[in-house]
Amino acid sequence: MILCCVLLCLAADPAVPADDAKVARALVDKAIVALGGAKAVRAAHTMTGTGTGTLHLGGANQKVRNRFTAQGIDRLRWEIDINGGTLRLGLHAKGVWISANGIDANATDKDTATAFRRGVAALRVAECPTLLLEKGWTLAPLGELKIDDTPAVGVKASRKGEPDIDLWLDAKTHLPLRVEYRFTKPGESAETTLRGTLSDYRKMAGRKHFGKMVVHQDGNLALEIERSDVENADPVAEETFSRP
């Protein structure tokens, strides 16, 4: 159930005119500067943090506390305290595993692992847009809209074989405001939209990080989280994310 709270993507376009690519790249560059500059943002390639919030699921509101270690775009270890127990998840090179209350970890099915990986990637590029400057990404402008009455400008980020990520920036400050994607749930045919709205930026670990995130699924509130203690970390071994 927690897996759905971080999933965010769209289907890819083949090519982007050169002028559009330059406009989109300029917006990403401005976001990097707004967050503290390329050096500071790249330093968050590996990071740790904690957070507290509320999961809204099936009409019930459940308090959650989480701890995480993230590395690059596709490595994550996440521990969530919920309903008096602890749920642990890991994303690594070979897939996703999950364990509840100390029970031996089990690998998820391929479709669930793919959806989770893509959602983590979307959130990570919003946090560290320097990732979008790496080889393999195609950027295109999305135009303008208002997010909670704040004018925003958008960038569509695409990779071959992966759904698109829509990243919206505050038009004035260029801080990331929203990351969004549409995806098909594992085992279903209907498409769903997940949207993470980011706010309360504050300086942590030498740069600006969002302090709050609100996630909606198809317009319905799914998760509210407030983060604290975000820190840069030295790169960690693959075993940190592998199934115990």
C-alpha positions in Angstrom: 0.0 0.0 0.0 2.9 2.4 0.7 4.3 1.6 -2.7 1.6 3.7 -4.4 2.6 6.8 -2.5 5.8 7.4 -4.5 4.8 6.3 -8.1 4.9 9.2 -10.6 5.4 8.8 -14.7 4.0 9.3 -18.4 4.7 7.7 -21.9 7.7 9.0 -23.9 7.8 11.3 -27.0 10.4 10.3 -29.6 12.2 13.6 -30.4 12.4 17.2 -29.2 13.2 20.3 -31.4 16.6 21.8 -30.5 15.1 25.1 -29.4 12.6 23.4 -27.1 15.4 21.3 -25.6 17.4 24.5 -24.9 14.4 26.1 -23.1 13.9 23.0 -21.0 17.6 22.7 -20.2 17.6 26.3 -19.1 14.8 25.7 -16.7 16.5 22.7 -15.2 19.7 24.8 -14.8 17.6 27.4 -12.9 16.2 24.8 -10.6 19.6 23.6 -9.8 20.8 27.1 -8.9 17.6 27.7 -6.8 18.3 24.5 -4.8 21.9 25.6 -4.0 24.0 25.1 -7.1 25.3 22.1 -9.0 28.0 21.1 -6.5 25.6 21.2 -3.5 22.8 19.3 -5.4 25.2 16.6 -6.7 26.4 16.1 -3.1 22.9 14.7 -2.4 23.6 11.8 -4.7 23.5 9.8 -1.4 21.3 11.1 1.4 19.5 10.1 4.5 16.5 11.5 6.4 13.5 11.0 8.5 9.9 12.1 8.3 6.5 11.9 9.9 3.0 12.1 8.3 -0.4 10.6 7.6 -1.3 7.9 5.1 -4.8 8.3 3.8 -6.0 4.8 2.6 -9.6 3.5 2.2 -11.1 6.3 4.3 -8.7 5.7 7.2 -6.0 8.0 8.3 -2.9 6.3 9.6 0.1 8.0 11.2 3.4 7.0 9.8 7.1 7.7 10.6 9.8 6.8 8.1 13.6 6.6 7.7 15.4 6.4 4.4 18.7 6.1 2.6 18.6 7.1 -1.1 21.5 6.8 -3.5 21.4 8.0 -7.1 18.2 7.5 -9.0 17.5 3.8 -8.3 18.7 2.8 -4.8 16.5 3.2 -1.7 16.2 1.6 1.7 13.0 2.7 3.4 11.6 1.9 6.9 8.1 2.9 7.8 6.5 2.6 11.2 2.8 2.1 10.9 0.0 0.5 12.9 2.5 -0.4 15.7 4.7 -2.3 13.3 7.6 -1.6 10.9 7.6 -2.1 7.2 10.9 -2.2 5.4 11.5 -1.9 1.7 14.6 -1.9 -0.5 15.2 -0.9 -4.1 18.4 -2.3 -5.7 19.8 -3.5 -9.0 17.8 -6.7 -9.1 14.4 -5.5 -7.9 12.4 -4.6 -4.8 12.0 -6.5 -1.6 9.6 -5.9 1.3 9.6 -7.1 4.9 7.1 -6.5 7.8 7.8 -6.7 11.5 11.1 -8.6 11.1 9.7 -11.4 8.9 12.1 -12.6 6.2 12.1 -10.2 3.3 10.4 -11.3 0.1 11.0 -10.0 -3.4 8.0 -8.3 -5.1 6.7 -9.3 -8.5 8.3 -7.7 -11.5 5.5 -5.3 -12.3 5.3 -4.0 -8.8 9.1 -3.5 -8.7 9.0 -1.7 -12.0 6.3 0.7 -10.8 8.1 1.4 -7.5 11.4 2.0 -9.3 9.9 4.5 -11.7 8.2 6.3 -8.8 11.4 6.6 -6.9 13.1 7.9 -10.0 10.5 10.7 -10.4 10.9 11.8 -6.8 14.7 11.7 -7.0 14.9 14.0 -10.1 12.7 16.5 -8.3 15.1 16.4 -5.4 18.3 16.3 -7.5 17.6 17.7 -10.9 21.3 17.4 -11.8 20.3 13.7 -12.5 18.5 15.1 -15.6 21.8 16.3 -17.0 23.1 12.7 -17.3 23.3 10.8 -20.5 20.0 9.3 -21.8 17.6 12.0 -20.8 15.6 14.1 -23.2 14.0 17.4 -21.9 11.1 19.4 -23.3 9.2 22.4 -22.0 5.6 21.8 -20.8 4.4 25.4 -20.7 2.8 27.2 -17.7 0.0 26.5 -15.2 -0.9 27.5 -11.6 -0.3 25.3 -8.7 -2.2 26.4 -5.6 -2.3 29.9 -7.2 1.5 29.9 -7.8 2.5 30.4 -11.4 4.6 27.4 -12.5 6.6 26.3 -15.6 7.1 22.7 -16.5 9.7 20.3 -18.0 9.0 16.9 -19.4 11.9 14.5 -18.8 12.0 11.3 -20.9 14.2 8.3 -21.1 14.2 5.5 -23.7 11.9 2.6 -22.5 10.7 4.6 -19.5 7.6 6.7 -18.8 7.9 10.5 -18.8 8.3 12.5 -15.7 6.6 16.0 -15.5 8.4 18.4 -13.3 6.9 21.7 -12.4 8.9 24.7 -11.0 7.8 27.8 -9.3 8.0 30.4 -12.1 9.6 33.0 -9.8 11.9 31.0 -7.6 12.4 28.0 -9.9 12.2 25.6 -6.9 10.4 22.3 -7.8 6.7 22.5 -6.9 5.3 19.3 -8.3 6.3 16.0 -9.9 3.7 14.0 -11.7 3.1 10.9 -13.8 0.5 8.5 -15.1 1.0 4.7 -14.9 -0.9 1.5 -15.1 -1.2 -0.4 -11.8 0.3 -3.9 -11.7 -2.4 -6.4 -12.7 -4.8 -3.7 -14.0 -5.6 -2.0 -17.3 -6.8 1.4 -16.0 -4.4 4.2 -15.9 -3.9 6.2 -12.8 -2.2 9.6 -12.0 0.0 10.3 -9.1 1.1 13.7 -8.1 3.6 14.9 -5.5 3.3 18.6 -4.5 6.5 19.9 -2.7 6.7 22.9 -0.4 8.3 24.3 2.8 11.8 24.5 1.3 14.5 24.9 3.9 18.2 24.7 4.0 19.4 21.3 5.1 22.7 19.6 4.4 24.1 22.7 2.7 21.3 23.2 0.2 17.5 23.6 -0.1 15.3 20.5 0.4 11.5 20.4 0.4 10.2 19.9 3.9 6.7 18.8 3.0 5.2 16.6 0.3 1.6 15.9 -0.4 0.7 13.0 -2.7 -2.6 12.7 -4.6 -3.8 9.7 -6.6 -6.3 10.6 -9.2 -7.1 13.8 -7.3 -7.6 12.0 -4.0 -5.3 12.7 -1.0 -3.1 9.7 -0.4 -0.1 10.9 1.8 1.1 13.9 3.7 4.7 13.8 4.9 7.0 16.3 6.7 10.7 15.6 6.5 13.5 16.5 8.9 17.1 15.6 9.5 18.0 15.4 5.8 21.7 14.8 5.5 24.2 14.1 2.7 26.0 10.8 3.2 29.1 9.0 1.9 28.3 6.5 -0.9 27.2 3.2 0.7 27.6 -0.4 -0.4 25.1 -2.2 -2.5 24.4 -4.5 0.4 22.6 -1.6 2.1 19.8 -1.9 -0.4 19.9 -5.6 -1.1 17.5 -8.0 0.4 18.6 -9.1 3.9 
